[in-house]
């Protein structure tokens, strides 16, 4: 065994011992409900909370992923009314969960409380949704929705990049986090109307290397889609700079 392998094995063993000791003193708690002793379960999310996450379901708009009525889907209508009237800039969207109940709590813990490990729980759920509809077929690049450097400094991590890394690893598609950037700082979107969101996010993105996008099919990854305005602006920017197709992938979709 090489010295570097011995050193790596020793370091991993030390980390494991320290981790077990820390768990003995400070038992891990479920980030959703706060129940102790969930360390042996999926990235500390307890089994009851995992069971209460809200899956998106079988019937969702193929373009924006918002849930649609099952009877309409059964009649062959696969797009929501908004997308039939005014299609968004992206070509399709896939979501793993509905943004409500325990799912909402889980996403908030992941996004705002530094629970980066939860990418390991949300990532597989998103990958399963993508696999179910074959959304990654023909995809050339996985691109996370970027944070402005000021927001990244405040939060310490980009939750969308962590999800994109999980997707790229699962499907063997390159993750290009350096192509799309925030051109300007924007305030939070959640408190704004749809019209104000669109105004707030207009021209907020820029592409650093257009030549890397030319003719490419892109999977654009984010944690949440609410109105779709942010993803729409990002997709518009990517297409304007040469991307041939943009599919959005999100952990949760608001209704």
C-alpha positions in Angstrom: 0.0 0.0 0.0 1.3 3.4 -0.9 2.1 6.0 1.8 -0.6 8.3 0.4 -3.2 5.5 0.7 -2.1 4.8 4.3 -2.4 8.5 5.2 -5.8 8.7 3.5 -7.1 5.6 5.3 -5.8 6.9 8.7 -7.4 10.3 8.1 -10.7 8.7 7.3 -10.5 6.5 10.3 -9.8 9.5 12.6 -12.7 11.4 11.1 -15.0 8.4 11.7 -13.8 8.0 15.3 -14.3 11.7 16.0 -17.7 11.6 14.3 -18.9 8.7 16.5 -17.6 10.4 19.6 -19.4 13.6 18.7 -22.6 11.7 18.1 -22.3 10.1 21.5 -22.1 13.4 23.2 -24.3 15.4 20.8 -26.8 12.9 19.3 -27.8 14.0 15.8 -31.3 15.3 15.4 -33.6 15.3 12.4 -33.4 18.7 10.7 -37.1 18.6 10.0 -38.8 17.7 13.3 -35.8 17.8 15.7 -36.1 14.2 16.8 -32.9 12.9 18.3 -31.1 9.7 17.3 -31.7 9.9 13.5 -28.0 9.6 12.6 -28.4 6.1 11.1 -31.1 7.3 8.7 -30.9 9.2 5.4 -28.6 12.2 6.2 -30.2 12.6 9.6 -33.7 13.0 8.2 -35.9 10.6 10.3 -38.0 7.9 8.6 -41.3 9.5 9.6 -40.3 12.8 8.1 -39.1 11.2 4.9 -42.5 9.5 4.6 -44.2 12.8 4.9 -42.4 14.6 2.2 -44.7 15.6 -0.6 -43.9 14.0 -3.9 -44.8 16.0 -7.0 -46.9 13.1 -8.4 -47.4 11.8 -11.9 -49.4 14.7 -13.3 -47.3 17.8 -13.8 -46.9 20.3 -16.6 -44.0 19.1 -18.9 -42.8 22.6 -19.4 -42.9 24.2 -15.9 -43.5 21.2 -13.6 -46.5 22.7 -11.9 -49.1 20.0 -10.8 -52.0 19.6 -13.2 -55.3 17.9 -12.9 -55.2 14.1 -13.4 -58.3 14.2 -15.7 -56.7 16.8 -17.9 -53.5 14.7 -18.1 -55.6 11.6 -18.9 -57.1 13.6 -21.8 -53.7 14.2 -23.2 -53.2 17.7 -22.0 -49.6 17.8 -20.8 -49.1 21.6 -20.4 -50.7 24.0 -17.9 -52.8 26.9 -19.1 -50.0 29.4 -18.5 -47.5 27.5 -20.6 -50.0 27.0 -23.4 -50.6 30.7 -23.5 -47.1 32.0 -22.8 -44.4 29.4 -22.8 -41.4 30.1 -20.6 -37.9 30.4 -22.0 -36.9 26.9 -20.8 -37.9 23.8 -22.8 -39.0 21.6 -19.9 -38.8 21.3 -16.1 -38.7 18.4 -13.6 -39.3 18.6 -9.9 -39.0 16.0 -7.2 -41.3 17.3 -4.5 -44.1 19.8 -3.8 -43.0 22.8 -1.8 -45.2 22.4 1.2 -45.4 20.8 4.6 -42.3 18.8 5.7 -40.8 19.4 2.3 -40.9 23.2 2.8 -39.2 22.8 6.2 -36.5 20.5 4.8 -35.7 22.9 2.0 -35.5 25.8 4.4 -33.1 23.9 6.7 -31.0 23.1 3.7 -31.0 26.5 2.2 -30.8 28.8 5.2 -29.4 26.8 8.2 -26.2 25.5 6.8 -27.4 21.9 6.6 -25.3 21.2 3.5 -25.5 17.4 4.1 -29.1 17.5 3.1 -28.0 17.8 -0.5 -27.3 14.0 -0.1 -31.0 13.5 0.7 -32.5 15.9 -1.8 -30.1 15.0 -4.6 -31.2 11.3 -5.0 -34.9 12.4 -4.9 -34.2 14.8 -7.8 -32.2 12.2 -9.7 -35.0 9.7 -9.4 -37.5 12.2 -10.8 -35.1 13.0 -13.7 -34.5 9.3 -14.4 -38.3 8.6 -14.4 -39.0 10.9 -17.3 -35.6 10.5 -19.1 -34.9 14.2 -18.7 -31.1 13.8 -18.7 -30.9 12.0 -22.1 -29.0 14.2 -24.5 -27.9 16.6 -21.8 -24.3 18.0 -22.3 -23.8 20.2 -19.2 -25.3 20.5 -15.7 -25.3 24.2 -14.6 -26.4 25.4 -11.2 -28.2 28.6 -10.8 -25.5 30.9 -9.4 -25.5 33.1 -6.3 -24.1 36.6 -6.4 -20.7 36.8 -4.6 -22.2 38.9 -1.9 -24.9 36.3 -1.2 -22.4 33.5 -1.4 -20.2 35.2 1.2 -23.2 35.6 3.5 -24.5 32.0 3.1 -21.1 30.3 2.7 -22.3 27.9 0.0 -24.5 27.7 -3.1 -27.2 25.1 -2.4 -28.0 24.8 -6.1 -24.3 23.9 -6.8 -24.5 21.1 -4.2 -27.6 19.7 -5.9 -26.0 20.0 -9.3 -23.0 18.1 -8.1 -25.2 15.2 -7.0 -27.0 15.1 -10.3 -23.8 15.3 -12.4 -22.2 12.5 -10.4 -25.3 10.3 -10.7 -25.6 10.6 -14.4 -22.0 11.2 -15.4 -22.6 14.6 -16.9 -20.1 17.4 -16.4 -21.0 20.1 -14.0 -20.1 23.6 -15.2 -20.5 26.0 -12.4 -18.2 28.7 -14.0 -20.3 29.4 -17.1 -23.3 31.2 -15.7 -22.8 34.0 -13.2 -24.8 36.7 -11.4 -24.1 40.0 -13.1 -25.6 42.0 -10.3 -26.9 41.7 -6.8 -30.7 41.2 -6.5 -32.9 41.3 -3.4 -34.9 38.3 -2.2 -37.7 37.2 -4.6 -40.1 35.5 -2.2 -41.8 38.8 -1.0 -42.3 40.2 -4.5 -45.2 39.9 -6.9 -44.7 38.1 -10.2 -44.2 41.3 -12.1 -41.8 42.7 -9.5 -39.9 39.4 -9.5 -39.4 39.7 -13.3 -38.2 43.3 -13.0 -35.9 42.4 -10.1 -34.2 39.5 -12.0 -34.0 41.1 -15.4 -30.4 41.0 -16.8 -29.2 39.5 -13.5 -27.2 36.8 -15.2 -24.2 36.7 -17.5 -22.3 34.0 -19.4 -18.5 33.9 -19.0 -17.7 31.5 -21.8 -20.3 31.5 -24.6 -18.2 29.2 -26.8 -18.7 26.4 -24.2 -22.5 26.7 -24.6 -22.7 26.7 -28.4 -25.2 24.0 -29.4 -25.3 22.4 -26.0 -28.2 21.0 -24.1 -28.2 22.2 -20.5 -29.7 21.0 -17.3 -30.2 24.0 -15.2 -30.4 23.1 -11.5 -32.0 25.0 -8.6 -33.5 24.2 -5.2 -37.0 25.7 -5.6 -39.2 26.9 -8.4 -42.0 29.2 -7.4 -43.1 31.4 -10.3 -40.3 30.3 -12.6 -39.1 33.8 -13.2 -35.6 33.3 -12.0 -35.1 30.1 -13.9 -36.7 31.7 -16.9 -34.2 34.6 -16.9 -31.3 32.2 -16.4 -32.5 30.0 -19.3 -33.1 33.1 -21.5 -29.5 34.2 -20.9 -28.1 30.7 -21.6 -30.0 30.5 -24.9 -29.1 34.0 -25.9 -25.4 33.0 -25.5 -25.8 29.8 -27.6 -27.4 27.0 -25.6 -29.6 24.9 -27.9 -31.9 23.6 -25.1 -32.5 24.2 -21.4 -34.2 21.8 -19.1 -34.8 22.9 -15.5 -34.4 20.5 -12.5 -35.5 21.5 -9.1 -35.8 19.8 -5.7 -39.2 21.3 -5.0 -42.0 23.1 -7.0 -44.4 25.6 -5.4 -48.0 25.3 -6.5 
